[in-house]
Amino acid sequence: MKTSYKLPNKEGYYGKFGGAYIPEMLHPNVEELQSRYLEIMQEPSFKKEFEEMLRDYVGRPSPLYYAKRLSAHYQTDIYLKREDLNHTGAHKINNTIGQILLAERLGKKRIIAETGAGQHGVATATVCALKGLECIVYMGEKDIERQAPNVARMHMLGAKVVAATSGSKTLKDATNEAIRDWINHPTDTHYIIGSVVGPHPYPDMVARFQSVISEETRKQLLAKTGSELPTKVIACVGGGSNAAGMFYHFLDEASVDIIAVEAAGMGLNSGLSAATTALGKPGVLHGSRSIVMQTDDGQVVEPHSISAGLDYPGIGPLHAHLFASGRGIFLSATDEEAVRAAFFVARNEGIIIALESAHAFAALDQLTLSKQDRVVICLSGRGDKDMATYMKQMTMTNQL
């Protein structure tokens, strides 16, 4: 029987990566999720409510847009999966709706989350407001400063935003604080992890909730082109939830190139990067075995990216397996390349994209494309939250 790239084994491993490496105090929480998540997700009432909320509240299906001017420039066919048009402005809402419905069925009244760029924090605060649940979001102090619009949104939605002031004061540190909270509140709290990271079953659970992206894409591409399959799918990867969703229903299609784009920061050899597969090695981070940027003695190396959502020293175990097995093609884009790509898309397609998504677009300049290609890029979020960074870049380059 052919092995699927999509699914972990019963212990939560994708190849050599995954599992649940957790403190003893978290075992009851994680074991409850492991024993219940598939059963709950397969309940007809859960499926019905999840699908209705995605349609009526989020606004799905998100469009698959033919980018005419980008296609002309690169002399190929380029389609954008418009996750930026979802309610809250990114793909994150797909997962938070799924997990909030799960939390309700587990009887949890208190919700915690971590966030980098703030999109997952906003999505979590949104569904908590909708369901009337207490919401605490942990966010790096540095990210609170550079993603102020999203912090304001979380406050308006009634969430408490707690600054992580240790380490690099970014996503890694926010995740550490959220895990500490969960240990201290084991019975009434559900931790909504925002990416395909963490102990099993989170990588599988989040990937399943986000897989609606590629499920829709197949149907939409068939309607537009007569074929369900692109030749290439591209997505940015930090932890990797938008990429997992974009890749999911293409992973077992050998004809489709899977292209993941990491954040090279100031350059791969600069010491200021977040390109995990280029710089990391196998290790354990935040509850699972994956590829991690670390020193020879196992200390996590602080990452850097201009995009808060990619500023993470590891990747999810699914993506680590795609890299190690050769199923995925892993590229990287620097801060400068991402910003340049964002301006190019804005001025050619009239879409201001998130800095995270801009890394995926930057990869177009690294690929050999033909007129026969059908390329789908996951436009994972809109760029409103990044306008201060974009304005700074325009001032520096006298583009205002």
Helices and strands as residue ranges (DSSP letters): E 13-14, E 17-18, G 24-26, H 27-41, H 44-53, I 54-58, E 64-66, H 68-74, E 77-82, G 83-85, H 92-105, E 110-115, H 119-131, E 134-140, H 141-146, H 148-156, E 160-164, H 171-184, E 189-192, H 202-210, H 212-225, E 232-236, H 241-247, G 248-250, E 257-265, H 276-279, E 281-285, E 288-292, G 308-310, H 317-325, E 328-334, H 335-349, H 355-362, G 363-366, E 374-379, G 384-386, H 387-396
